Amino acid sequence: MTQGNEKNAGEVTLDDLAQMVAGGFQDIETRLVGRIDRLEAKMDQKFSEVDDRLLNLERTTSETKVAVLDMKEDLAATNSENEDNSLQLTDHERRIIALETATA
């Protein structure tokens, strides 16, 4: 083996080995960064899709709540009217029975 940076034909120095290892790590880092960047982009896209779906769901839920409240108001008004009509019918029935009894 030779000392320093001199090398015999076919010998690998520690500097050569260090450069090869560093080059290998650089290649791995480059590939990992590329994969991580693609993964982040895909995750951002998926989060955007989920956000859009959530907003649509919230909008639909709000519209449904408004429709249900409207129906409750309509039913309450109809129920109130039916109760009034029911009382009137009962009063008419009593009057008819009283008239029928009086004329019989």
C-alpha positions in Angstrom: 0.0 0.0 0.0 1.1 3.5 -0.7 1.0 6.5 1.6 -0.9 9.7 1.0 -2.8 10.2 -2.2 -0.5 8.2 -4.3 -1.9 4.9 -5.5 -0.7 1.9 -7.4 -2.7 0.6 -10.3 -5.9 -1.1 -9.1 -5.7 0.0 -5.5 -8.5 1.9 -3.9 -7.6 4.6 -1.3 -9.6 5.6 1.7 -10.4 8.9 -0.2 -11.7 6.9 -3.1 -13.9 4.8 -0.8 -15.1 7.9 1.0 -16.1 9.5 -2.3 -17.9 6.3 -3.4 -19.8 6.1 -0.1 -20.7 9.8 -0.3 -21.8 9.4 -3.9 -24.0 6.5 -2.9 -25.6 8.5 -0.1 -26.2 11.4 -2.4 -27.9 9.2 -4.9 -30.1 7.7 -2.1 -30.9 11.2 -0.8 -31.9 12.4 -4.3 -34.2 9.5 -4.8 -35.8 9.8 -1.4 -36.4 13.5 -1.8 -38.1 12.8 -5.1 -40.3 10.2 -3.6 -41.1 12.4 -0.6 -42.0 15.3 -2.9 -44.3 13.1 -5.0 -45.9 11.7 -1.8 -46.4 15.2 -0.4 -48.0 16.3 -3.7 -50.3 13.3 -3.7 -51.3 13.9 0.0 -52.0 17.6 -0.7 -54.3 16.5 -3.6 -56.1 14.0 -1.4 -56.5 16.6 1.4 -57.9 19.0 -1.1 -60.4 16.4 -2.3 -61.4 15.6 1.2 -61.9 19.3 2.0 -64.1 19.8 -1.1 -66.2 16.8 -0.1 -66.5 18.0 3.5 -67.6 21.5 2.3 -70.2 19.9 0.0 -71.4 17.7 2.9 -71.6 20.7 5.2 -73.6 22.7 2.6 -75.9 19.8 2.0 -76.4 19.3 5.7 -77.2 22.9 6.2 -79.7 22.9 3.4 -81.3 19.7 4.8 -81.6 21.4 8.3 -83.3 24.4 6.8 -85.7 22.1 4.9 -86.5 20.2 8.0 -87.1 23.3 10.0 -89.5 24.6 7.2 -91.4 21.3 7.3 -91.7 21.5 11.1 -93.1 25.0 10.9 -95.6 23.8 8.2 -96.6 20.8 10.2 -97.1 22.9 13.3 -99.3 25.4 11.4 -101.3 22.5 9.8 -101.7 20.8 13.2 -102.9 24.1 14.7 -105.4 24.5 11.9 -106.6 20.9 12.2 -107.1 21.4 16.0 -109.2 24.4 15.3 -111.2 22.5 12.6 -111.6 19.6 15.0 -113.0 21.8 17.7 -115.4 23.4 15.2 -116.6 20.0 14.0 -117.2 18.9 17.6 -119.2 22.0 18.2 -121.2 21.5 15.0 -121.9 17.9 16.0 -123.2 18.9 19.4 -125.5 21.5 17.8 -126.8 19.0 15.3 -127.5 16.5 18.0 -129.2 19.2 20.1 -131.3 20.3 17.1 -132.2 16.7 16.2 -133.3 16.1 19.8 -135.3 19.3 19.9 -137.1 18.5 16.6 -137.8 14.9 17.4 
